[in-house]
């Protein structure tokens, strides 16, 4: 579920990032201001990325991912109603919270499987991120071509982000951890 979640959030993230300039211009913002907003998102990301790590340590990875995911889903949905430069600033600032997509797998898997076993699984999370990155931008472009607006993709991005949160809650929750530990203990007994 974590691997699928990474595909979904990276599809949403890349769909936005790779079309950000056109998206902002669709909101009535000129190309220079759009470039500034793209830089602003990266600047805010500089603050919110380490904050995600702090939150994971303080309240746990499920709660931290849920908070960040809900902020990102909310701005994906709200972006359909925001226009002009001020709207663009709000979108850029809150969209920076999608930074959790790059850390989620590497942080979640060791907590689920332990460091030793997770090391062999982290590569799958990178592959999942790459799949999302491959399909995100074209999907956003196809949706724009079909509808004439990026708003439909932004709603899609919000839905994908909500699904990501649900998959993390299910895939990394207490039941999942208990199930993994039971299976590991069973495999250890069989190996002896």
ChimeraX commands (.cxc) that place a marker at each C-alpha (Angstrom):
marker #1 position 0.00,0.00,0.00 radius 0.5
marker #1 position 2.90,2.35,0.69 radius 0.5
marker #1 position 4.30,1.70,-2.79 radius 0.5
marker #1 position 0.90,2.40,-4.40 radius 0.5
marker #1 position 0.55,5.53,-2.25 radius 0.5
marker #1 position 3.90,6.75,-3.56 radius 0.5
marker #1 position 2.77,6.27,-7.16 radius 0.5
marker #1 position -0.40,8.27,-6.46 radius 0.5
marker #1 position 1.19,11.20,-4.62 radius 0.5
marker #1 position 4.02,11.46,-7.14 radius 0.5
marker #1 position 1.52,11.44,-10.00 radius 0.5
marker #1 position -0.26,14.38,-8.39 radius 0.5
marker #1 position 2.97,16.16,-7.45 radius 0.5
marker #1 position 4.66,15.83,-10.84 radius 0.5
marker #1 position 1.47,16.68,-12.67 radius 0.5
marker #1 position 1.46,19.98,-10.84 radius 0.5
marker #1 position 5.21,20.68,-10.85 radius 0.5
marker #1 position 5.78,20.03,-14.53 radius 0.5
marker #1 position 2.80,22.15,-15.56 radius 0.5
marker #1 position 3.13,24.82,-12.84 radius 0.5
marker #1 position 3.97,27.72,-15.14 radius 0.5
marker #1 position 1.07,26.96,-17.49 radius 0.5
marker #1 position -1.19,26.32,-14.50 radius 0.5
marker #1 position -0.40,29.72,-12.96 radius 0.5
marker #1 position -0.81,31.45,-16.32 radius 0.5
marker #1 position -4.22,29.76,-16.62 radius 0.5
marker #1 position -5.03,31.61,-13.36 radius 0.5
marker #1 position -4.31,35.01,-14.94 radius 0.5
marker #1 position -0.70,35.28,-13.77 radius 0.5
marker #1 position 2.03,36.31,-16.23 radius 0.5
marker #1 position 5.07,34.13,-16.96 radius 0.5
marker #1 position 7.45,36.17,-14.77 radius 0.5
marker #1 position 5.13,35.98,-11.77 radius 0.5
marker #1 position 4.60,32.26,-12.44 radius 0.5
marker #1 position 8.36,31.73,-12.31 radius 0.5
marker #1 position 8.47,33.63,-9.02 radius 0.5
marker #1 position 5.70,31.42,-7.60 radius 0.5
marker #1 position 7.59,28.27,-8.61 radius 0.5
marker #1 position 10.62,29.63,-6.75 radius 0.5
marker #1 position 8.45,30.59,-3.79 radius 0.5
marker #1 position 7.18,27.02,-3.50 radius 0.5
marker #1 position 10.78,25.77,-3.38 radius 0.5
marker #1 position 11.64,28.35,-0.73 radius 0.5
marker #1 position 8.73,27.38,1.51 radius 0.5
marker #1 position 9.64,23.74,0.88 radius 0.5
marker #1 position 12.99,24.53,2.54 radius 0.5
marker #1 position 11.06,25.08,5.79 radius 0.5
marker #1 position 8.29,22.48,5.58 radius 0.5
marker #1 position 10.49,19.52,4.56 radius 0.5
marker #1 position 12.47,19.42,7.84 radius 0.5
marker #1 position 9.24,20.15,9.73 radius 0.5
marker #1 position 7.80,16.90,8.32 radius 0.5
marker #1 position 10.73,15.00,9.82 radius 0.5
marker #1 position 10.25,16.72,13.18 radius 0.5
marker #1 position 6.54,15.92,13.14 radius 0.5
marker #1 position 7.27,12.30,12.30 radius 0.5
marker #1 position 9.52,12.08,15.36 radius 0.5
marker #1 position 7.04,13.87,17.64 radius 0.5
marker #1 position 3.63,12.53,16.56 radius 0.5
marker #1 position 4.44,9.58,14.28 radius 0.5
marker #1 position 4.56,9.02,10.56 radius 0.5
marker #1 position 0.85,8.35,10.12 radius 0.5
marker #1 position -0.26,11.58,11.78 radius 0.5
marker #1 position 2.47,13.64,10.09 radius 0.5
marker #1 position 1.61,12.21,6.68 radius 0.5
marker #1 position -2.10,12.74,7.32 radius 0.5
marker #1 position -1.56,16.40,8.24 radius 0.5
marker #1 position 0.63,17.08,5.22 radius 0.5
marker #1 position -1.61,15.06,2.92 radius 0.5
marker #1 position -4.75,16.91,4.03 radius 0.5
marker #1 position -3.05,20.28,3.52 radius 0.5
marker #1 position -1.97,19.24,0.01 radius 0.5
marker #1 position -5.37,17.75,-0.88 radius 0.5
marker #1 position -7.03,20.90,0.43 radius 0.5
marker #1 position -4.91,23.20,-1.72 radius 0.5
marker #1 position -5.40,20.99,-4.77 radius 0.5
marker #1 position -9.16,21.41,-4.34 radius 0.5
marker #1 position -9.03,25.09,-3.27 radius 0.5
marker #1 position -6.77,26.00,-6.21 radius 0.5
marker #1 position -9.78,25.65,-8.50 radius 0.5
marker #1 position -11.25,28.74,-6.84 radius 0.5
marker #1 position -8.07,30.83,-6.41 radius 0.5
marker #1 position -7.02,33.31,-9.09 radius 0.5
marker #1 position -4.55,36.12,-9.57 radius 0.5
marker #1 position -1.19,36.65,-7.94 radius 0.5
marker #1 position -2.46,36.46,-4.35 radius 0.5
marker #1 position -4.22,33.19,-5.14 radius 0.5
marker #1 position -0.98,31.96,-6.72 radius 0.5
marker #1 position 1.00,32.82,-3.58 radius 0.5
marker #1 position -1.44,30.80,-1.45 radius 0.5
marker #1 position -1.24,27.86,-3.86 radius 0.5
marker #1 position 2.58,27.97,-3.99 radius 0.5
marker #1 position 2.98,28.23,-0.21 radius 0.5
marker #1 position 0.63,25.36,0.61 radius 0.5
marker #1 position 1.61,23.16,-2.34 radius 0.5
marker #1 position 5.12,23.05,-0.85 radius 0.5
marker #1 position 3.77,20.63,1.77 radius 0.5
marker #1 position 3.74,17.92,-0.91 radius 0.5
marker #1 position 7.42,17.48,-0.10 radius 0.5
marker #1 position 6.44,14.51,2.06 radius 0.5
marker #1 position 6.22,12.44,-1.14 radius 0.5
marker #1 position 10.00,12.17,-1.39 radius 0.5
marker #1 position 10.51,11.07,2.23 radius 0.5
marker #1 position 7.51,8.89,2.92 radius 0.5
marker #1 position 8.86,5.54,1.73 radius 0.5
marker #1 position 12.34,5.86,3.19 radius 0.5
marker #1 position 10.94,6.81,6.59 radius 0.5
marker #1 position 7.91,4.51,6.71 radius 0.5
marker #1 position 9.45,1.20,5.60 radius 0.5
marker #1 position 12.12,0.99,8.34 radius 0.5
marker #1 position 9.42,1.60,10.94 radius 0.5
marker #1 position 7.35,-1.20,9.43 radius 0.5
marker #1 position 10.02,-3.78,8.63 radius 0.5
marker #1 position 13.08,-2.73,10.61 radius 0.5
marker #1 position 16.22,-1.22,9.13 radius 0.5
marker #1 position 17.76,-4.44,7.85 radius 0.5
marker #1 position 14.74,-5.64,5.87 radius 0.5
marker #1 position 13.70,-2.16,4.77 radius 0.5
marker #1 position 17.02,-1.57,3.04 radius 0.5
marker #1 position 16.08,-4.04,0.31 radius 0.5
marker #1 position 12.59,-2.51,-0.04 radius 0.5
marker #1 position 13.50,1.19,-0.31 radius 0.5
marker #1 position 14.47,0.67,-3.95 radius 0.5
marker #1 position 10.87,-0.24,-4.69 radius 0.5
marker #1 position 9.73,3.09,-3.25 radius 0.5
marker #1 position 12.12,4.92,-5.58 radius 0.5
marker #1 position 10.75,2.94,-8.50 radius 0.5
marker #1 position 7.19,3.81,-7.41 radius 0.5
marker #1 position 8.11,7.49,-7.24 radius 0.5
marker #1 position 9.55,7.24,-10.75 radius 0.5
marker #1 position 6.35,5.67,-12.09 radius 0.5
marker #1 position 4.32,8.53,-10.61 radius 0.5
marker #1 position 6.78,11.06,-12.04 radius 0.5
marker #1 position 6.56,9.43,-15.48 radius 0.5
marker #1 position 2.78,9.55,-15.69 radius 0.5
marker #1 position 1.92,12.71,-13.73 radius 0.5
marker #1 position 2.83,15.36,-16.28 radius 0.5
marker #1 position 1.27,13.64,-19.30 radius 0.5
marker #1 position -1.94,12.95,-17.37 radius 0.5
marker #1 position -2.17,16.62,-16.41 radius 0.5
marker #1 position -1.53,17.59,-20.03 radius 0.5
marker #1 position -4.12,15.16,-21.39 radius 0.5
marker #1 position -6.70,16.40,-18.89 radius 0.5
marker #1 position -5.95,20.01,-19.87 radius 0.5
marker #1 position -6.29,19.17,-23.57 radius 0.5
marker #1 position -9.61,17.42,-22.93 radius 0.5
marker #1 position -11.12,20.08,-20.65 radius 0.5
marker #1 position -9.31,23.32,-21.52 radius 0.5
marker #1 position -8.42,23.94,-17.87 radius 0.5
marker #1 position -6.05,22.59,-15.22 radius 0.5
marker #1 position -8.85,22.66,-12.63 radius 0.5
marker #1 position -9.90,19.11,-13.52 radius 0.5
marker #1 position -6.37,17.86,-12.94 radius 0.5
marker #1 position -6.20,19.77,-9.64 radius 0.5
marker #1 position -9.33,17.96,-8.46 radius 0.5
marker #1 position -7.75,14.70,-9.64 radius 0.5
marker #1 position -4.57,15.61,-7.71 radius 0.5
marker #1 position -6.64,16.23,-4.59 radius 0.5
marker #1 position -8.33,12.85,-4.91 radius 0.5
marker #1 position -4.98,11.10,-5.47 radius 0.5
marker #1 position -3.58,12.81,-2.38 radius 0.5
marker #1 position -6.55,11.74,-0.25 radius 0.5
marker #1 position -6.13,8.16,-1.51 radius 0.5
marker #1 position -2.45,8.40,-0.55 radius 0.5
marker #1 position -3.39,9.33,3.02 radius 0.5
marker #1 position -5.89,6.47,3.24 radius 0.5
marker #1 position -3.34,3.96,1.93 radius 0.5
marker #1 position -0.72,5.15,4.43 radius 0.5
marker #1 position -3.19,4.91,7.32 radius 0.5
marker #1 position -4.14,1.35,6.30 radius 0.5
marker #1 position -0.71,0.19,5.12 radius 0.5
marker #1 position 1.29,1.58,8.03 radius 0.5
marker #1 position -1.28,1.39,10.81 radius 0.5
marker #1 position -1.15,-0.76,13.94 radius 0.5
marker #1 position -2.92,-3.69,12.21 radius 0.5
marker #1 position -0.41,-3.68,9.36 radius 0.5
marker #1 position 2.54,-3.49,11.77 radius 0.5
marker #1 position 1.15,-6.38,13.84 radius 0.5
marker #1 position 0.55,-8.45,10.70 radius 0.5
marker #1 position 4.08,-7.82,9.46 radius 0.5
marker #1 position 5.59,-8.77,12.82 radius 0.5
marker #1 position 3.52,-11.97,12.96 radius 0.5
marker #1 position 4.67,-12.95,9.47 radius 0.5
marker #1 position 8.29,-12.15,10.31 radius 0.5
marker #1 position 8.14,-14.28,13.47 radius 0.5
marker #1 position 6.57,-17.12,11.49 radius 0.5
marker #1 position 9.30,-16.93,8.84 radius 0.5
marker #1 position 11.99,-16.83,11.52 radius 0.5
marker #1 position 10.58,-20.00,13.14 radius 0.5
marker #1 position 10.47,-21.78,9.78 radius 0.5
marker #1 position 14.07,-20.83,9.05 radius 0.5
marker #1 position 15.22,-22.49,12.28 radius 0.5
marker link #1:1,2 radius 0.2
marker link #1:2,3 radius 0.2
marker link #1:3,4 radius 0.2
marker link #1:4,5 radius 0.2
marker link #1:5,6 radius 0.2
marker link #1:6,7 radius 0.2
marker link #1:7,8 radius 0.2
marker link #1:8,9 radius 0.2
marker link #1:9,10 radius 0.2
marker link #1:10,11 radius 0.2
marker link #1:11,12 radius 0.2
marker link #1:12,13 radius 0.2
marker link #1:13,14 radius 0.2
marker link #1:14,15 radius 0.2
marker link #1:15,16 radius 0.2
marker link #1:16,17 radius 0.2
marker link #1:17,18 radius 0.2
marker link #1:18,19 radius 0.2
marker link #1:19,20 radius 0.2
marker link #1:20,21 radius 0.2
marker link #1:21,22 radius 0.2
marker link #1:22,23 radius 0.2
marker link #1:23,24 radius 0.2
marker link #1:24,25 radius 0.2
marker link #1:25,26 radius 0.2
marker link #1:26,27 radius 0.2
marker link #1:27,28 radius 0.2
marker link #1:28,29 radius 0.2
marker link #1:29,30 radius 0.2
marker link #1:30,31 radius 0.2
marker link #1:31,32 radius 0.2
marker link #1:32,33 radius 0.2
marker link #1:33,34 radius 0.2
marker link #1:34,35 radius 0.2
marker link #1:35,36 radius 0.2
marker link #1:36,37 radius 0.2
marker link #1:37,38 radius 0.2
marker link #1:38,39 radius 0.2
marker link #1:39,40 radius 0.2
marker link #1:40,41 radius 0.2
marker link #1:41,42 radius 0.2
marker link #1:42,43 radius 0.2
marker link #1:43,44 radius 0.2
marker link #1:44,45 radius 0.2
marker link #1:45,46 radius 0.2
marker link #1:46,47 radius 0.2
marker link #1:47,48 radius 0.2
marker link #1:48,49 radius 0.2
marker link #1:49,50 radius 0.2
marker link #1:50,51 radius 0.2
marker link #1:51,52 radius 0.2
marker link #1:52,53 radius 0.2
marker link #1:53,54 radius 0.2
marker link #1:54,55 radius 0.2
marker link #1:55,56 radius 0.2
marker link #1:56,57 radius 0.2
marker link #1:57,58 radius 0.2
marker link #1:58,59 radius 0.2
marker link #1:59,60 radius 0.2
marker link #1:60,61 radius 0.2
marker link #1:61,62 radius 0.2
marker link #1:62,63 radius 0.2
marker link #1:63,64 radius 0.2
marker link #1:64,65 radius 0.2
marker link #1:65,66 radius 0.2
marker link #1:66,67 radius 0.2
marker link #1:67,68 radius 0.2
marker link #1:68,69 radius 0.2
marker link #1:69,70 radius 0.2
marker link #1:70,71 radius 0.2
marker link #1:71,72 radius 0.2
marker link #1:72,73 radius 0.2
marker link #1:73,74 radius 0.2
marker link #1:74,75 radius 0.2
marker link #1:75,76 radius 0.2
marker link #1:76,77 radius 0.2
marker link #1:77,78 radius 0.2
marker link #1:78,79 radius 0.2
marker link #1:79,80 radius 0.2
marker link #1:80,81 radius 0.2
marker link #1:81,82 radius 0.2
marker link #1:82,83 radius 0.2
marker link #1:83,84 radius 0.2
marker link #1:84,85 radius 0.2
marker link #1:85,86 radius 0.2
marker link #1:86,87 radius 0.2
marker link #1:87,88 radius 0.2
marker link #1:88,89 radius 0.2
marker link #1:89,90 radius 0.2
marker link #1:90,91 radius 0.2
marker link #1:91,92 radius 0.2
marker link #1:92,93 radius 0.2
marker link #1:93,94 radius 0.2
marker link #1:94,95 radius 0.2
marker link #1:95,96 radius 0.2
marker link #1:96,97 radius 0.2
marker link #1:97,98 radius 0.2
marker link #1:98,99 radius 0.2
marker link #1:99,100 radius 0.2
marker link #1:100,101 radius 0.2
marker link #1:101,102 radius 0.2
marker link #1:102,103 radius 0.2
marker link #1:103,104 radius 0.2
marker link #1:104,105 radius 0.2
marker link #1:105,106 radius 0.2
marker link #1:106,107 radius 0.2
marker link #1:107,108 radius 0.2
marker link #1:108,109 radius 0.2
marker link #1:109,110 radius 0.2
marker link #1:110,111 radius 0.2
marker link #1:111,112 radius 0.2
marker link #1:112,113 radius 0.2
marker link #1:113,114 radius 0.2
marker link #1:114,115 radius 0.2
marker link #1:115,116 radius 0.2
marker link #1:116,117 radius 0.2
marker link #1:117,118 radius 0.2
marker link #1:118,119 radius 0.2
marker link #1:119,120 radius 0.2
marker link #1:120,121 radius 0.2
marker link #1:121,122 radius 0.2
marker link #1:122,123 radius 0.2
marker link #1:123,124 radius 0.2
marker link #1:124,125 radius 0.2
marker link #1:125,126 radius 0.2
marker link #1:126,127 radius 0.2
marker link #1:127,128 radius 0.2
marker link #1:128,129 radius 0.2
marker link #1:129,130 radius 0.2
marker link #1:130,131 radius 0.2
marker link #1:131,132 radius 0.2
marker link #1:132,133 radius 0.2
marker link #1:133,134 radius 0.2
marker link #1:134,135 radius 0.2
marker link #1:135,136 radius 0.2
marker link #1:136,137 radius 0.2
marker link #1:137,138 radius 0.2
marker link #1:138,139 radius 0.2
marker link #1:139,140 radius 0.2
marker link #1:140,141 radius 0.2
marker link #1:141,142 radius 0.2
marker link #1:142,143 radius 0.2
marker link #1:143,144 radius 0.2
marker link #1:144,145 radius 0.2
marker link #1:145,146 radius 0.2
marker link #1:146,147 radius 0.2
marker link #1:147,148 radius 0.2
marker link #1:148,149 radius 0.2
marker link #1:149,150 radius 0.2
marker link #1:150,151 radius 0.2
marker link #1:151,152 radius 0.2
marker link #1:152,153 radius 0.2
marker link #1:153,154 radius 0.2
marker link #1:154,155 radius 0.2
marker link #1:155,156 radius 0.2
marker link #1:156,157 radius 0.2
marker link #1:157,158 radius 0.2
marker link #1:158,159 radius 0.2
marker link #1:159,160 radius 0.2
marker link #1:160,161 radius 0.2
marker link #1:161,162 radius 0.2
marker link #1:162,163 radius 0.2
marker link #1:163,164 radius 0.2
marker link #1:164,165 radius 0.2
marker link #1:165,166 radius 0.2
marker link #1:166,167 radius 0.2
marker link #1:167,168 radius 0.2
marker link #1:168,169 radius 0.2
marker link #1:169,170 radius 0.2
marker link #1:170,171 radius 0.2
marker link #1:171,172 radius 0.2
marker link #1:172,173 radius 0.2
marker link #1:173,174 radius 0.2
marker link #1:174,175 radius 0.2
marker link #1:175,176 radius 0.2
marker link #1:176,177 radius 0.2
marker link #1:177,178 radius 0.2
marker link #1:178,179 radius 0.2
marker link #1:179,180 radius 0.2
marker link #1:180,181 radius 0.2
marker link #1:181,182 radius 0.2
marker link #1:182,183 radius 0.2
marker link #1:183,184 radius 0.2
marker link #1:184,185 radius 0.2
marker link #1:185,186 radius 0.2
marker link #1:186,187 radius 0.2
marker link #1:187,188 radius 0.2
marker link #1:188,189 radius 0.2
marker link #1:189,190 radius 0.2
marker link #1:190,191 radius 0.2
marker link #1:191,192 radius 0.2
view
